[in-house]
């Protein structure tokens, strides 16, 4: 098992500000193991709580999302 920290899902508004992305599916991909993992969902405040994944600690994991208007984002983290 490995852990990841809590994070907020934000989108850049292209004007120096950002907005939270509530109730959005977050795709989880194990970059190290080249495998898709179970999706997560941001809450009404765009927050995803800390959690664990059934992969080796030290793995690189990509969290990504795509909005219906085509905007998207991702972040890669190393699990602990």
C-alpha positions, -999 to 999 in steps of 0.1 A, spaced: 0 0 0 11 36 -6 -4 69 4 -11 102 -13 -17 136 3 -50 155 1 -53 180 -27 -77 206 -42 -88 204 -78 -84 238 -95 -86 251 -131 -66 281 -143 -90 308 -156 -63 324 -178 -66 357 -160 -43 351 -130 -71 334 -110 -82 298 -105 -115 282 -97 -122 250 -77 -136 221 -97 -164 204 -76 -179 170 -80 -156 160 -108 -142 125 -117 -105 123 -111 -87 96 -132 -59 79 -113 -30 63 -133 -1 44 -119 27 58 -142 53 35 -126 32 4 -132 16 16 -164 -19 8 -151 -52 26 -146 -65 27 -110 -99 34 -96 -112 69 -101 -117 94 -73 -142 123 -71 -137 158 -58 -162 170 -32 -185 201 -34 -155 223 -25 -132 207 -51 -113 188 -24 -99 152 -26 -90 138 8 -57 119 15 -59 82 8 -41 50 0 -36 30 -32 -28 -7 -36 5 -1 -53 41 1 -41 52 31 -21 74 54 -41 53 49 -73 46 79 -96 8 84 -98 -10 109 -122 -43 125 -111 -61 140 -141 -95 154 -151 -113 167 -181 -142 191 -181 -171 190 -206 -158 222 -222 -125 205 -230 -104 221 -203 -83 196 -184 -55 193 -159 -32 168 -141 -6 165 -114 19 137 -108 30 128 -73 53 102 -58 34 81 -32 47 73 3 
